[in-house]
Amino acid sequence: QVQLVESGGGLVQAGGSLRLSCAASGRTFGSYDMAWYRQAPGKEREFVAQIRWSGGDTSYADSVKGRFTISRDNAKNTVYLQMNSLKPEDTAIYYCNAARAIIGLNSWGQGTQVTVSS
C-alpha cells in the first residue's frame, strides 16, 4: 500500500480559498489515479475530484465544479486540491485516495479538516 499524508486544511470564511496537498510515498506515484473525497459530520464519504495517472483527465462532483481544481506534480509525488469560493457546506474532513485497480491498490490518507464559517 501507499502512504498518503494530507495537509493544508483549516478554518476559512465563506468565499475564501484553501489549497490541500497530499504527499505520497513510493516510486510509482505517476501510475496511480488520485482522488479527493470528503466526509461531513453525520454523512457518508463522498467523491470530490479525481485526476487520472496521466494528469490529463479530471472529473469533479457537481457540487464543486467550477470552484475546485485538482492537479498533480508527479516529480513531487503530490496531488493538490485548490478550493475557491468556499461555502459552509464544504465543511468536512477531506481524504486523499490513491488507486490502481490492476494491482489492487486503494489507499487512504488520514484526512485533513476543512471548516468554512458563514
DSSP file with accessible surface (Angstrom, degrees, kcal/mol):
  #  RESIDUE AA STRUCTURE BP1 BP2  ACC     N-H-->O    O-->H-N    N-H-->O    O-->H-N    TCO  KAPPA ALPHA  PHI   PSI    X-CA   Y-CA   Z-CA
    1    1 A Q              0   0  158      0, 0.0     2,-0.4     0, 0.0   104,-0.1   0.000 360.0 360.0 360.0 163.5    0.0    0.0    0.0
    2    2 A V        -     0   0   10     96,-0.1     2,-0.5    24,-0.0    96,-0.1  -0.828 360.0-131.0-102.6 138.3    0.9    3.6   -0.4
    3    3 A Q        -     0   0  134     -2,-0.4    22,-2.0   104,-0.1     2,-0.4  -0.777  26.3-169.5 -88.1 129.1    1.3    6.0    2.5
    4    4 A L  E     -A   24   0A   8     -2,-0.5   106,-0.6   104,-0.4     2,-0.5  -0.975   8.4-170.9-123.1 133.2   -0.6    9.3    2.0
    5    5 A V  E     -A   23   0A  83     18,-2.2    18,-2.5    -2,-0.4     2,-0.2  -0.964   8.8-158.7-128.5 114.8   -0.3   12.4    4.1
    6    6 A E  E     +A   22   0A   7     -2,-0.5     2,-0.3    16,-0.2    16,-0.2  -0.600  17.3 164.7 -88.8 153.2   -2.8   15.3    3.7
    7    7 A S  E     +A   21   0A  61     14,-2.3    14,-2.7    -2,-0.2   105,-0.1  -0.956  39.6  69.6-154.5 167.7   -2.1   18.9    4.7
    8    8 A G        +     0   0   36     -2,-0.3    11,-0.3     1,-0.3    14,-0.0   0.362  61.3 133.4 103.8  -4.6   -3.5   22.4    4.2
    9    9 A G        +     0   0   28     12,-0.1     2,-0.3     9,-0.1    -1,-0.3  -0.178  22.5 119.4 -71.1 171.5   -6.8   22.1    6.0
   10   10 A G  E     -d  114   0B  29    103,-0.9   105,-2.8   102,-0.1     2,-0.5  -0.989  60.5 -49.8 164.4-165.6   -8.0   24.8    8.3
   11   11 A L  E     +d  115   0B 130     -2,-0.3     2,-0.3   103,-0.2   105,-0.2  -0.884  53.2 164.9-104.8 129.7  -10.6   27.4    9.2
   12   12 A V  E     -d  116   0B  24    103,-2.5   105,-2.5    -2,-0.5     2,-0.1  -0.981  35.0-111.0-142.9 151.7  -11.7   29.9    6.5
   13   13 A Q  E >   -d  117   0B 145     -2,-0.3     3,-2.3   103,-0.2    73,-0.2  -0.477  51.0 -82.0 -78.9 154.7  -14.5   32.3    6.0
   14   14 A A  T 3  S+     0   0   49    103,-2.5    73,-0.2     1,-0.3    -1,-0.1  -0.285 120.1  30.2 -54.9 137.0  -17.1   31.7    3.3
   15   15 A G  T 3  S+     0   0   55     71,-3.2    70,-0.6     1,-0.3    -1,-0.3   0.248  99.6 114.8  93.0 -11.2  -15.8   32.9   -0.1
   16   16 A G    <   -     0   0   21     -3,-2.3    70,-2.3    70,-0.2     2,-0.3  -0.083  58.0-122.3 -83.5-173.9  -12.3   32.2    0.9
   17   17 A S        +     0   0   61     67,-0.2     2,-0.3    68,-0.2    67,-0.2  -0.930  20.9 179.6-132.9 152.3   -9.7   29.7   -0.5
   18   18 A L  E     - B   0  83A  34     65,-2.1    65,-3.3    -2,-0.3     2,-0.5  -0.977  16.6-146.3-143.3 153.1   -7.6   26.8    0.7
   19   19 A R  E     - B   0  82A 131     -2,-0.3     2,-0.3   -11,-0.3    63,-0.2  -0.978  14.5-158.7-123.1 119.0   -5.2   24.5   -1.1
   20   20 A L  E     - B   0  81A   0     61,-2.7    61,-2.3    -2,-0.5     2,-0.3  -0.699   6.1-162.0 -91.4 146.6   -4.9   21.0    0.1
   21   21 A S  E     -AB   7  80A  24    -14,-2.7   -14,-2.3    -2,-0.3     2,-0.4  -0.942   8.1-165.5-125.6 150.3   -1.9   18.8   -0.5
   22   22 A a  E     -AB   6  79A   0     57,-2.1    57,-2.1    -2,-0.3     2,-0.4  -0.945   8.3-160.5-137.4 113.0   -1.4   15.1   -0.4
   23   23 A A  E     -AB   5  78A  48    -18,-2.5   -18,-2.2    -2,-0.4     2,-0.3  -0.814  10.5-157.8 -96.9 132.9    2.1   13.6   -0.4
   24   24 A A  E     -A    4   0A  12     53,-3.0   -20,-0.2    -2,-0.4     2,-0.1  -0.831   8.2-134.5-112.9 146.9    2.5   10.0   -1.4
   25   25 A S        +     0   0   48    -22,-2.0     3,-0.2    -2,-0.3     2,-0.0  -0.396  60.5  52.1 -85.1 170.7    5.3    7.5   -0.6
   26   26 A G  S    S-     0   0   43      1,-0.1     3,-0.3    -2,-0.1    -2,-0.1  -0.106  80.5 -94.8  94.1 170.5    6.8    5.2   -3.2
   27   27 A R  S    S+     0   0  245      1,-0.2     3,-0.2     2,-0.1    -1,-0.1   0.315 108.3  63.7-110.6   6.2    8.4    5.5   -6.6
   28   28 A T    >   +     0   0   71     -3,-0.2     3,-2.2     1,-0.1     4,-0.2   0.008  56.1 125.6-119.9  28.9    5.4    4.7   -8.8
   29   29 A F  G >   +     0   0    1      1,-0.3     3,-2.0    -3,-0.3    -1,-0.1   0.862  67.5  66.1 -53.9 -38.0    3.2    7.7   -7.9
   30   30 A G  G 3  S+     0   0   28      1,-0.3    -1,-0.3    44,-0.2    -2,-0.1   0.643  96.4  56.0 -63.1 -13.2    2.9    8.5  -11.6
   31   31 A S  G <  S+     0   0   28     -3,-2.2     2,-0.4     2,-0.1    -1,-0.3   0.431  91.2  93.5 -98.4   0.6    1.0    5.3  -12.2
   32   32 A Y  S <  S-     0   0   14     -3,-2.0     2,-0.4    -4,-0.2    68,-0.2  -0.739  70.8-132.8 -98.2 141.4   -1.8    6.0   -9.7
   33   33 A D  E     -E   99   0B  29     66,-2.8    66,-2.6    -2,-0.4     2,-0.4  -0.759  32.3-154.8 -78.8 133.4   -5.2    7.6  -10.2
   34   34 A M  E     +EF  98  51B   0     17,-2.5    17,-3.1    -2,-0.4     2,-0.3  -0.885  17.2 172.3-117.4 145.8   -5.5   10.1   -7.4
   35   35 A A  E     -EF  97  50B   2     62,-2.4    62,-2.7    -2,-0.4     2,-0.4  -0.964  25.3-136.0-147.3 159.9   -8.7   11.5   -5.9
   36   36 A W  E     +EF  96  49B   0     13,-2.8    12,-2.5    -2,-0.3    13,-1.8  -0.973  23.1 177.5-117.2 137.3  -10.1   13.6   -3.1
   37   37 A Y  E     -EF  95  47B  65     58,-2.8    58,-2.9    -2,-0.4     2,-0.3  -0.848   9.9-155.4-126.3 165.3  -13.1   12.6   -1.0
   38   38 A R  E     -EF  94  46B  12      8,-2.5     8,-3.3    -2,-0.3     2,-0.4  -0.989   7.2-159.2-143.7 156.0  -14.8   14.3    1.9
   39   39 A Q  E     -E   93   0B  66     54,-2.3    54,-2.4    -2,-0.3     6,-0.2  -0.957   8.9-160.9-138.1 116.1  -17.0   13.4    4.8
   40   40 A A    >   -     0   0   25      4,-0.4     3,-2.4    -2,-0.4    52,-0.1  -0.565  45.1 -75.1 -89.0 157.1  -19.1   15.8    6.7
   41   41 A P  T 3  S+     0   0  114      0, 0.0    -1,-0.1     0, 0.0     3,-0.1  -0.273 118.7   5.7 -54.8 129.0  -20.4   15.1   10.2
   42   42 A G  T 3  S+     0   0   92      1,-0.2     2,-0.3    -3,-0.1    -2,-0.0   0.525 114.0  99.7  77.2   5.3  -23.3   12.6   10.1
   43   43 A K  S <  S-     0   0  146     -3,-2.4    -1,-0.2     1,-0.0     2,-0.1  -0.814  75.2-102.6-121.9 163.5  -22.9   12.0    6.4
   44   44 A E        -     0   0  173     -2,-0.3    -4,-0.4     1,-0.1     2,-0.1  -0.430  48.0 -89.1 -79.4 157.7  -21.2    9.3    4.2
   45   45 A R        -     0   0   89     -6,-0.2     2,-0.3    -2,-0.1    -6,-0.2  -0.444  51.6-163.8 -64.8 137.0  -17.9    9.9    2.5
   46   46 A E  E     -F   38   0B  90     -8,-3.3    -8,-2.5    -2,-0.1     2,-0.1  -0.934  21.6-103.5-129.9 152.1  -18.5   11.4   -0.9
   47   47 A F  E     +F   37   0B  62     -2,-0.3   -10,-0.2   -10,-0.2     3,-0.1  -0.427  35.1 169.6 -69.3 139.8  -16.4   11.9   -4.1
   48   48 A V  E     -     0   0B   0    -12,-2.5    13,-2.6     1,-0.4     2,-0.3   0.722  58.6 -22.2-114.9 -54.9  -15.0   15.4   -4.7
   49   49 A A  E     -FG  36  60B   0    -13,-1.8   -13,-2.8    11,-0.2    -1,-0.4  -0.992  49.4-159.4-160.6 153.6  -12.5   15.2   -7.6
   50   50 A Q  E     -FG  35  59B  58      9,-2.4     9,-2.0    -2,-0.3     2,-0.4  -0.990   2.6-166.3-138.2 147.9  -10.2   12.8   -9.4
   51   51 A I  E     -FG  34  58B   5    -17,-3.1   -17,-2.5    -2,-0.3     7,-0.2  -0.997  25.1-128.9-132.4 126.5   -7.2   13.1  -11.6
   52   52 A R    >   -     0   0   88      5,-2.6     3,-1.9    -2,-0.4     5,-0.2  -0.239  31.4 -99.4 -70.5 165.5   -6.0   10.1  -13.7
   53   53 A W  T 3  S+     0   0  136      1,-0.3   -21,-0.2   -22,-0.2    -1,-0.1   0.821 123.2  55.5 -56.5 -33.1   -2.4    8.9  -13.7
   54   54 A S  T 3  S-     0   0   71    -23,-0.1    -1,-0.3     1,-0.1   -21,-0.1   0.694 102.1-133.7 -75.2 -18.2   -1.7   10.7  -16.9
   55   55 A G  S <  S+     0   0   31     -3,-1.9    -2,-0.1     2,-0.2    17,-0.1   0.283  84.4  94.5  84.4 -10.2   -2.8   14.0  -15.4
   56   56 A G  S    S+     0   0   72      1,-0.1     2,-0.5    -5,-0.1    -3,-0.1   0.522  72.5  64.3 -94.9  -3.3   -4.8   14.9  -18.5
   57   57 A D        +     0   0   86     -5,-0.2    -5,-2.6     2,-0.0     2,-0.3  -0.968  60.3 167.9-127.7 115.0   -8.2   13.6  -17.4
   58   58 A T  E     -G   51   0B  58     -2,-0.5     2,-0.3    -7,-0.2    -7,-0.2  -0.894  10.7-171.7-124.3 155.7  -10.0   15.1  -14.4
   59   59 A S  E     -G   50   0B  47     -9,-2.0    -9,-2.4    -2,-0.3     2,-0.3  -0.986   4.9-165.1-144.8 154.2  -13.5   14.8  -13.0
   60   60 A Y  E     -G   49   0B  44     -2,-0.3   -11,-0.2   -11,-0.2     2,-0.1  -0.965  28.0-105.2-139.4 151.8  -15.5   16.6  -10.3
   61   61 A A    >>  -     0   0   19    -13,-2.6     3,-1.6    -2,-0.3     4,-1.2  -0.488  38.4-118.1 -67.6 147.6  -18.6   16.3   -8.2
   62   62 A D  T 34 S+     0   0  137      1,-0.3     3,-0.3     2,-0.2    -1,-0.1   0.843 111.5  63.8 -58.2 -32.9  -21.3   18.7   -9.4
   63   63 A S  T 34 S+     0   0   58      1,-0.2    -1,-0.3     3,-0.0   -15,-0.0   0.684 113.8  30.7 -68.3 -18.3  -21.2   20.5   -6.1
   64   64 A V  T X> S+     0   0    0     -3,-1.6     3,-2.4   -16,-0.2     4,-2.2   0.477  84.6 127.9-117.7  -5.2  -17.6   21.6   -6.5
   65   65 A K  T 3< S+     0   0  119     -4,-1.2     4,-0.1    -3,-0.3   -16,-0.0  -0.273  80.5  15.7 -58.9 131.5  -17.4   22.0  -10.3
   66   66 A G  T 34 S+     0   0   83      2,-0.5    -1,-0.3     1,-0.1     3,-0.1   0.271 125.6  59.5  88.7 -12.6  -16.1   25.5  -11.3
   67   67 A R  T <4 S+     0   0   29     -3,-2.4    17,-2.0     1,-0.2     2,-0.3   0.682  98.1  53.2-114.6 -34.5  -14.8   26.1   -7.7
   68   68 A F  E  <  -C   83   0A   4     -4,-2.2    -2,-0.5    15,-0.2     2,-0.4  -0.831  59.8-166.2-108.2 147.8  -12.3   23.3   -7.1
   69   69 A T  E     -C   82   0A  74     13,-2.5    13,-3.0    -2,-0.3     2,-0.4  -0.990   5.5-156.9-134.2 125.9   -9.3   22.3   -9.2
   70   70 A I  E     +C   81   0A   6     -2,-0.4     2,-0.3    11,-0.2    11,-0.2  -0.810  22.7 160.9 -99.5 140.5   -7.4   19.1   -8.8
   71   71 A S  E     -C   80   0A  50      9,-1.7     9,-3.1    -2,-0.4     2,-0.3  -0.948  20.4-148.7-149.4 168.1   -3.8   18.8  -10.0
   72   72 A R  E     -C   79   0A  33     -2,-0.3     2,-0.5     7,-0.3     7,-0.2  -0.989  11.2-156.7-143.9 152.6   -0.7   16.7   -9.5
   73   73 A D  E > > -C   78   0A  52      5,-3.0     5,-1.9    -2,-0.3     3,-1.1  -0.910   9.7-172.4-126.6  98.9    3.0   17.0   -9.6
   74   74 A N  G > 5S+     0   0   66     -2,-0.5     3,-0.6     1,-0.3   -44,-0.2   0.784  84.0  61.5 -66.6 -26.6    4.5   13.6  -10.3
   75   75 A A  G 3 5S+     0   0   97      1,-0.2    -1,-0.3    -3,-0.1   -46,-0.0   0.781 113.3  36.8 -68.1 -26.1    8.0   14.8   -9.6
   76   76 A K  G < 5S-     0   0  138     -3,-1.1    -1,-0.2     2,-0.2    -2,-0.2   0.312 105.6-125.6-105.6   4.3    7.0   15.7   -6.1
   77   77 A N  T < 5 +     0   0   38     -3,-0.6   -53,-3.0    -4,-0.4     2,-0.4   0.888  68.9 130.4  53.2  41.7    4.7   12.7   -5.5
   78   78 A T  E   < -BC  23  73A  17     -5,-1.9    -5,-3.0   -55,-0.2     2,-0.4  -0.976  45.6-163.0-134.5 140.5    2.0   15.2   -4.6
   79   79 A V  E     -BC  22  72A   0    -57,-2.1   -57,-2.1    -2,-0.4     2,-0.3  -0.928  17.2-157.6-117.6 145.8   -1.6   15.9   -5.5
   80   80 A Y  E     -BC  21  71A  27     -9,-3.1    -9,-1.7    -2,-0.4     2,-0.4  -0.860  14.9-159.1-122.2 155.9   -3.4   19.2   -4.8
   81   81 A L  E     -BC  20  70A   0    -61,-2.3   -61,-2.7    -2,-0.3     2,-0.6  -0.913  11.2-161.5-134.2 106.2   -6.9   20.4   -4.4
   82   82 A Q  E     -BC  19  69A  61    -13,-3.0   -13,-2.5    -2,-0.4     2,-0.6  -0.806  10.9-166.1 -86.1 121.9   -7.3   24.1   -4.9
   83   83 A M  E     +BC  18  68A   0    -65,-3.3   -65,-2.1    -2,-0.6     2,-0.3  -0.952  10.9 173.7-117.7 115.3  -10.6   25.2   -3.3
   84   84 A N        +     0   0   57    -17,-2.0   -67,-0.2    -2,-0.6   -68,-0.2  -0.759  59.6  23.5-115.0 163.7  -12.0   28.6   -4.1
   85   85 A S  S    S-     0   0   69    -70,-0.6    -1,-0.2    -2,-0.3   -68,-0.2   0.902  84.8-159.9  49.4  48.6  -15.3   30.3   -3.3
   86   86 A L        -     0   0    2    -70,-2.3   -71,-3.2    -3,-0.2   -70,-0.2  -0.245   7.8-158.5 -65.5 145.9  -15.7   28.0   -0.3
   87   87 A K    >   -     0   0   89    -73,-0.2     3,-2.5   -72,-0.1     4,-0.3  -0.861  31.6-110.4-120.6 155.9  -19.1   27.6    1.2
   88   88 A P  G >  S+     0   0   51      0, 0.0     3,-1.9     0, 0.0    28,-0.4   0.852 117.5  63.5 -54.5 -32.5  -20.2   26.4    4.7
   89   89 A E  G 3  S+     0   0  127      1,-0.3   -49,-0.0    26,-0.1    -3,-0.0   0.559  88.3  69.8 -72.5  -5.7  -21.4   23.2    3.1
   90   90 A D  G <  S+     0   0    0     -3,-2.5    -1,-0.3    26,-0.0     2,-0.2   0.520  70.7 121.0 -82.8  -6.6  -17.9   22.4    2.1
   91   91 A T    <   +     0   0   35     -3,-1.9     2,-0.3    -4,-0.3    24,-0.2  -0.416  40.9 105.6 -61.2 124.4  -17.0   21.8    5.7
   92   92 A A  E    S- H   0 114B   1     22,-2.1    22,-2.8    -2,-0.2     2,-0.5  -0.963  76.3 -79.5-178.3 170.8  -15.8   18.3    6.1
   93   93 A I  E     -EH  39 113B  55    -54,-2.4   -54,-2.3    -2,-0.3     2,-0.5  -0.868  47.8-145.2 -88.6 129.3  -12.8   16.1    6.6
   94   94 A Y  E     -EH  38 112B   0     18,-3.1    18,-1.9    -2,-0.5     2,-0.4  -0.861  14.6-164.2-103.4 129.1  -11.0   15.8    3.2
   95   95 A Y  E     -E   37   0B  31    -58,-2.9   -58,-2.8    -2,-0.5     2,-0.3  -0.903  11.7-140.5-116.5 141.4   -9.3   12.5    2.4
   96   96 A a  E     -E   36   0B   0     -2,-0.4    13,-2.0   -60,-0.2     2,-0.4  -0.748  19.8-164.9 -96.0 143.0   -6.8   11.7   -0.3
   97   97 A N  E     -EI  35 108B   8    -62,-2.7   -62,-2.4    -2,-0.3     2,-0.4  -0.995  10.7-164.6-133.5 136.9   -7.1    8.4   -2.2
   98   98 A A  E     +EI  34 107B   0      9,-2.2     9,-2.5    -2,-0.4     2,-0.4  -0.979  19.3 175.6-117.7 131.5   -4.6    6.6   -4.4
   99   99 A A  E     +EI  33 106B  24    -66,-2.6   -66,-2.8    -2,-0.4     7,-0.2  -0.992  24.1 165.3-140.9 143.4   -5.9    3.8   -6.7
  100  100 A R  E > > - I   0 105B  92      5,-1.8     5,-2.3    -2,-0.4     3,-1.3  -0.717  17.3-164.3-153.0 100.4   -4.7    1.5   -9.3
  101  101 A A  G > 5S+     0   0   99      1,-0.3     3,-1.6    -2,-0.2    -1,-0.1   0.846  82.5  65.0 -59.3 -36.4   -7.1   -1.4  -10.0
  102  102 A I  G 3 5S+     0   0  143      1,-0.3    -1,-0.3     2,-0.1     0, 0.0   0.773 113.8  32.8 -64.0 -24.7   -4.7   -3.6  -11.9
  103  103 A I  G < 5S-     0   0   99     -3,-1.3    -1,-0.3     2,-0.1    -2,-0.2   0.259 114.1-111.7-112.0   9.1   -2.6   -4.1   -8.8
  104  104 A G  T < 5 +     0   0   57     -3,-1.6     2,-0.4    -4,-0.3    -3,-0.2   0.777  59.9 160.8  70.1  26.7   -5.4   -3.9   -6.2
  105  105 A L  E   < +I  100   0B  13     -5,-2.3    -5,-1.8  -104,-0.1    -1,-0.2  -0.677  10.3 149.6 -86.4 131.5   -4.2   -0.6   -4.8
  106  106 A N  E     +I   99   0B  91     -2,-0.4     2,-0.3    -7,-0.2    -7,-0.2  -0.593  19.6 169.4-157.6  87.1   -6.8    1.5   -2.9
  107  107 A S  E     -I   98   0B   7     -9,-2.5    -9,-2.2    -2,-0.1     2,-0.3  -0.806  15.1-159.2-110.4 148.6   -5.1    3.6   -0.2
  108  108 A W  E     -I   97   0B  94     -2,-0.3  -104,-0.4   -11,-0.2   -11,-0.2  -0.931  11.2-134.7-125.0 147.1   -6.4    6.4    2.0
  109  109 A G        -     0   0   10    -13,-2.0  -104,-0.2    -2,-0.3     3,-0.1  -0.269  34.4-103.2 -84.3-178.7   -4.8    9.2    3.9
  110  110 A Q        -     0   0  113   -106,-0.6  -105,-0.1     1,-0.2   -15,-0.1   0.624  63.0-117.7 -85.0 -13.5   -5.7   10.2    7.5
  111  111 A G        -     0   0   13    -15,-0.1     2,-0.4     1,-0.1   -16,-0.2   0.084  15.0-123.3  96.8 153.6   -7.7   13.2    6.4
  112  112 A T  E     - H   0  94B  21    -18,-1.9   -18,-3.1  -105,-0.1     2,-0.4  -0.999  25.5-120.3-136.6 135.3   -7.5   16.9    7.0
  113  113 A Q  E     - H   0  93B  84     -2,-0.4  -103,-0.9   -20,-0.2     2,-0.5  -0.592  23.7-171.9 -81.4 131.3  -10.2   19.1    8.4
  114  114 A V  E     -dH  10  92B   0    -22,-2.8   -22,-2.1    -2,-0.4     2,-0.5  -0.992   4.7-176.4-119.6 123.8  -11.7   21.9    6.4
  115  115 A T  E     -d   11   0B  51   -105,-2.8  -103,-2.5    -2,-0.5     2,-0.6  -0.988   6.5-167.0-124.3 124.6  -14.1   24.3    8.2
  116  116 A V  E     -d   12   0B   6     -2,-0.5     2,-0.3   -28,-0.4  -103,-0.2  -0.950  10.5-154.1-114.1 118.1  -15.9   27.1    6.4
  117  117 A S  E      d   13   0B  43   -105,-2.5  -103,-2.5    -2,-0.6    -2,-0.0  -0.648 360.0 360.0 -92.9 148.7  -17.6   29.7    8.6
  118  118 A S              0   0  138     -2,-0.3    -1,-0.1  -105,-0.2   -31,-0.0  -0.356 360.0 360.0 -91.1 360.0  -20.5   31.7    7.4
